[in-house]
Amino acid sequence: MRDVTPDTISDVFASYFSDETDPRFKEVMAALSRHMHAFVREVGLTHDEWRKGLEAMEWAGRITTPERNEFVLLSDVMGLSSLVDMINSREGATSSSVLGPFHVSDAPPMALRADLKGDFEGEVVLVQGHVRDLEGNAIAHAQLDIWQTAPNGLYSSQDPDQDIMSFHGLMTADENGYYAFTTVRPVSYTVPTDGPVGDILNAAGRHPWRPSHLHFIIKADGYRDLVTEVFPDDDPYLDQDTVFGVRRDLVMRYSPQPAGTFPDGFALSGTVDGPWAKVDFDFKLATK
């Protein structure tokens, strides 16, 4: 140990693992230390910079709550979350995209063709589609966990004026894999900038905006869980997403519909007098 050097410290760390260590744990931790050590050597990290990094981690821990996870947000804006999504997406399946720091667990059950809009103002949007396998066959009774921002750009966990389950719902697709619900169009919004992530964005001269989107977690027996987002093709931040979440196959279109054409069978049927919009979007799941 007394002869450890900047060039040998990674190997010395790797030698710490016993023969009983889980092989995957050893692989990940040894690689992590190797890349961290290489980073320190490459940039010639100073003591002051090292301390600043530790202080940022401490700050992230202090402001993290069950409703807001600054570590997830940091992973998002650094591109780490999206890189993990991309390398774990299965070819032919709908792309994964970031979970984000504002998902609320245990969303209330939501009937097929139910409404998320509630009393909020804004144009009604009807979202529908199918959950399918890679061959295009319907996946019966897939479960969809759906959430989004309110029209003020805030998730329920950020906004004391919203119920915690506002714009959250858990829907089961029918035997044909069909899902459908109504909502109001989400808006572009900024990620929180009052913590260490905001300091990073400001120092980089980078904006904090995300394009508007709908979040989904989709599960079905025998298939890989899908965590993803769907983005409109007319959003001004579509190619400037601060968390790198947009993929080509996750872009959808709001199709304007004239007044008096809203269909029957929905919770809002008979109440939509003005123009509305429709989204048709199918999801493809890969097997486990």
Secondary structure per residue as TSV (DSSP state, phi and psi in degrees):
chain	resnum	aa	ss	phi	psi
A	1	M	-	360.0	-34.0
A	2	R	T	-66.5	-16.2
A	3	D	T	-103.1	13.4
A	4	V	-	-64.0	142.6
A	5	T	-	-131.8	169.1
A	6	P	T	-56.6	-26.9
A	7	D	T	-87.2	-17.0
A	8	T	T	-111.4	-8.4
A	9	I	H	-61.8	-32.7
A	10	S	H	-65.8	-41.4
A	11	D	H	-67.9	-37.6
A	12	V	H	-63.4	-43.7
A	13	F	H	-60.8	-43.9
A	14	A	H	-62.3	-27.2
A	15	S	T	-76.2	-8.8
A	16	Y	T	-68.5	-24.2
A	17	F	-	-74.8	138.6
A	18	S	-	-84.4	171.0
A	19	D	T	-66.5	-20.7
A	20	E	T	-88.6	-4.1
A	21	T	S	-63.8	138.3
A	22	D	-	-56.1	127.0
A	23	P	H	-58.3	-39.9
A	24	R	H	-69.1	-39.5
A	25	F	H	-59.9	-45.1
A	26	K	H	-62.4	-42.9
A	27	E	H	-61.6	-47.3
A	28	V	H	-67.3	-47.0
A	29	M	H	-68.8	-38.8
A	30	A	H	-64.9	-40.8
A	31	A	H	-68.2	-40.6
A	32	L	H	-59.9	-48.4
A	33	S	H	-63.9	-38.4
A	34	R	H	-61.6	-43.5
A	35	H	H	-73.3	-35.6
A	36	M	H	-64.4	-43.6
A	37	H	H	-63.9	-40.1
A	38	A	H	-64.5	-37.9
A	39	F	H	-62.0	-46.5
A	40	V	H	-60.2	-43.3
A	41	R	H	-65.8	-41.7
A	42	E	H	-62.8	-44.8
A	43	V	H	-94.0	-6.5
A	44	G	T	60.4	51.9
A	45	L	-	-56.3	131.0
A	46	T	-	-90.0	166.5
A	47	H	H	-61.9	-42.0
A	48	D	H	-62.9	-40.4
A	49	E	H	-68.2	-38.8
A	50	W	H	-62.7	-45.1
A	51	R	H	-64.4	-39.5
A	52	K	H	-60.9	-40.1
A	53	G	H	-64.0	-42.8
A	54	L	H	-64.9	-38.7
A	55	E	H	-63.8	-37.0
A	56	A	H	-64.8	-39.9
A	57	M	H	-65.1	-40.5
A	58	E	H	-62.6	-42.0
A	59	W	H	-63.1	-43.7
A	60	A	H	-59.4	-39.5
A	61	G	H	-65.7	-38.9
A	62	R	H	-66.5	-36.1
A	63	I	H	-95.8	-3.1
A	64	T	-	-76.1	133.0
A	65	T	B	-133.4	173.3
A	66	P	T	-59.0	-23.4
A	67	E	T	-95.5	-15.8
A	68	R	B	-145.6	118.0
A	69	N	-	-111.3	103.5
A	70	E	H	-68.4	-27.3
A	71	F	H	-68.7	-39.7
A	72	V	H	-62.5	-43.7
A	73	L	H	-62.4	-40.1
A	74	L	H	-62.0	-45.2
A	75	S	H	-59.5	-37.9
A	76	D	H	-65.3	-51.9
A	77	V	H	-73.1	-19.5
A	78	M	T	-83.8	-5.1
A	79	G	T	83.6	0.4
A	80	L	H	-68.6	-44.8
A	81	S	H	-58.8	-45.8
A	82	S	H	-68.7	-34.9
A	83	L	H	-64.4	-43.0
A	84	V	H	-60.9	-42.8
A	85	D	H	-58.5	-48.2
A	86	M	H	-65.8	-42.6
A	87	I	H	-75.8	-14.8
A	88	N	H	-103.5	-0.4
A	89	S	S	-74.5	137.9
A	90	R	-	-88.7	134.0
A	91	E	T	-57.4	132.2
A	92	G	T	92.2	-21.5
A	93	A	S	-87.7	160.5
A	94	T	-	-59.7	135.4
A	95	S	-	-64.0	145.3
A	96	S	-	-75.4	154.7
A	97	S	-	-149.5	168.5
A	98	V	-	-60.5	140.1
A	99	L	-	-67.5	-38.2
A	100	G	-	81.0	167.1
A	101	P	T	-90.9	5.3
A	102	F	T	-119.5	15.4
A	103	H	-	-68.5	135.0
A	104	V	-	-107.7	124.3
A	105	S	S	-74.0	163.0
A	106	D	S	60.5	47.0
A	107	A	-	-61.5	149.8
A	108	P	-	-71.3	148.3
A	109	P	E	-58.3	145.2
A	110	M	E	-136.1	121.8
A	111	A	-	-69.0	154.9
A	112	L	T	-56.9	133.2
A	113	R	T	70.1	20.8
A	114	A	E	-76.4	178.4
A	115	D	E	-120.3	134.9
A	116	L	S	-100.6	-16.4
A	117	K	-	-64.6	-42.1
A	118	G	T	60.7	-132.3
A	119	D	T	-92.3	5.4
A	120	F	-	-74.0	145.2
A	121	E	-	-79.1	158.4
A	122	G	S	131.2	161.3
A	123	E	-	-64.0	135.3
A	124	V	E	-68.2	135.4
A	125	V	E	-120.0	127.9
A	126	L	E	-101.3	118.9
A	127	V	E	-110.9	128.0
A	128	Q	E	-150.7	163.5
A	129	G	E	169.1	-164.4
A	130	H	E	-130.9	151.7
A	131	V	E	-102.5	124.3
A	132	R	E	-131.5	166.0
A	133	D	-	-89.4	-175.9
A	134	L	T	-70.1	-16.5
A	135	E	T	-93.3	0.0
A	136	G	S	90.8	4.2
A	137	N	-	-78.4	144.4
A	138	A	B	-65.4	141.2
A	139	I	-	-104.6	107.3
A	140	A	T	-69.2	138.7
A	141	H	T	61.3	31.3
A	142	A	-	-62.7	148.3
A	143	Q	E	-101.7	130.0
A	144	L	E	-118.9	116.7
A	145	D	E	-93.1	116.7
A	146	I	E	-120.0	136.1
A	147	W	E	-156.3	163.2
A	148	Q	-	-164.4	174.6
A	149	T	-	-79.2	158.6
A	150	A	-	-77.3	170.8
A	151	P	T	-60.7	-17.2
A	152	N	T	-84.1	3.7
A	153	G	S	83.9	8.3
A	154	L	-	-113.1	140.6
A	155	Y	-	-77.3	159.6
A	156	S	G	-58.6	-34.1
A	157	S	G	-72.7	-12.9
A	158	Q	G	-96.7	-15.9
A	159	D	-	-119.1	109.7
A	160	P	T	-65.9	-15.8
A	161	D	T	-85.7	-6.2
A	162	Q	S	-103.7	147.4
A	163	D	-	-62.8	145.0
A	164	I	T	-60.4	-25.4
A	165	M	T	-99.7	11.8
A	166	S	T	-59.6	133.4
A	167	F	T	58.3	34.6
A	168	H	E	-130.0	138.1
A	169	G	E	-160.0	152.3
A	170	L	E	-118.6	111.3
A	171	M	E	-114.2	145.9
A	172	T	E	-108.9	124.3
A	173	A	-	-66.6	159.6
A	174	D	-	-80.7	-171.4
A	175	E	T	-65.5	-17.4
A	176	N	T	-97.9	9.6
A	177	G	-	76.1	10.9
A	178	Y	E	-81.5	136.1
A	179	Y	E	-129.1	154.6
A	180	A	E	-165.1	141.6
A	181	F	E	-159.3	166.5
A	182	T	E	-115.4	153.0
A	183	T	E	-158.2	-168.1
A	184	V	E	-115.7	149.0
A	185	R	-	-61.9	123.4
A	186	P	-	-68.0	164.6
A	187	V	-	-120.2	160.9
A	188	S	-	-62.5	150.2
A	189	Y	E	-152.6	165.3
A	190	T	E	-99.4	142.8
A	191	V	-	-71.6	157.5
A	192	P	-	-60.1	136.1
A	193	T	-	-120.0	15.8
A	194	D	S	-96.0	16.0
A	195	G	S	-132.6	-164.8
A	196	P	H	-61.3	-30.7
A	197	V	H	-62.8	-41.4
A	198	G	H	-61.4	-39.3
A	199	D	H	-62.0	-40.5
A	200	I	H	-64.3	-46.2
A	201	L	H	-61.8	-44.7
A	202	N	H	-62.6	-43.7
A	203	A	H	-64.8	-30.7
A	204	A	H	-84.4	-7.8
A	205	G	T	67.6	34.3
A	206	R	-	-113.1	138.5
A	207	H	-	-76.5	159.2
A	208	P	-	-100.9	17.8
A	209	W	E	-83.3	144.0
A	210	R	E	-117.9	142.4
A	211	P	-	-67.8	153.8
A	212	S	-	-63.0	152.2
A	213	H	-	-166.6	162.3
A	214	L	E	-109.1	135.3
A	215	H	E	-95.9	144.8
A	216	F	E	-141.3	139.1
A	217	I	E	-119.8	121.9
A	218	I	E	-119.3	129.8
A	219	K	E	-131.3	145.1
A	220	A	-	-156.0	143.2
A	221	D	T	-57.2	130.1
A	222	G	T	87.4	-2.1
A	223	Y	B	-122.3	154.3
A	224	R	-	-70.8	136.3
A	225	D	-	-60.7	142.8
A	226	L	E	-118.1	121.6
A	227	V	E	-110.2	119.3
A	228	T	E	-155.5	177.5
A	229	E	E	-137.6	154.1
A	230	V	E	-125.9	131.1
A	231	F	E	-119.6	141.1
A	232	P	E	-76.4	147.2
A	233	D	T	-73.9	-9.6
A	234	D	T	-106.5	11.7
A	235	D	-	-76.8	132.8
A	236	P	T	-65.8	-16.5
A	237	Y	T	-104.2	15.2
A	238	L	T	-57.7	-38.0
A	239	D	T	-104.7	17.7
A	240	Q	-	-133.6	26.3
A	241	D	-	-61.3	122.4
A	242	T	T	-68.1	-14.3
A	243	V	T	-113.9	10.9
A	244	F	-	62.1	31.7
A	245	G	-	-87.3	-12.8
A	246	V	-	-78.5	135.7
A	247	R	-	-127.5	153.3
A	248	R	G	-57.1	-39.4
A	249	D	G	-80.0	-1.3
A	250	L	G	-102.6	9.4
A	251	V	E	-93.3	128.1
A	252	M	E	-122.8	179.6
A	253	R	-	-131.3	134.9
A	254	Y	-	-82.5	117.3
A	255	S	E	-98.6	112.2
A	256	P	E	-64.4	140.2
A	257	Q	E	-126.9	139.7
A	258	P	-	-73.6	159.3
A	259	A	T	-58.8	145.2
A	260	G	T	85.1	7.6
A	261	T	-	-115.5	5.8
A	262	F	-	-65.1	134.3
A	263	P	-	-75.9	164.5
A	264	D	S	-79.3	165.7
A	265	G	S	92.7	-2.0
A	266	F	S	-103.6	159.5
A	267	A	T	-58.7	-31.3
A	268	L	T	-93.4	1.6
A	269	S	T	-57.3	135.7
A	270	G	T	87.3	-5.1
A	271	T	T	-116.9	-8.1
A	272	V	-	-96.5	103.3
A	273	D	-	-93.6	-30.1
A	274	G	S	-98.1	-170.8
A	275	P	-	-61.0	153.1
A	276	W	E	-143.0	176.6
A	277	A	E	-129.7	154.0
A	278	K	E	-127.1	141.3
A	279	V	E	-123.8	127.3
A	280	D	E	-113.9	119.5
A	281	F	-	-147.8	124.3
A	282	D	-	-101.4	148.0
A	283	F	E	-113.5	143.2
A	284	K	E	-117.9	126.8
A	285	L	-	-107.9	143.2
A	286	A	-	-92.9	150.8
A	287	T	B	-72.2	159.1
A	288	K	-	-69.1	360.0
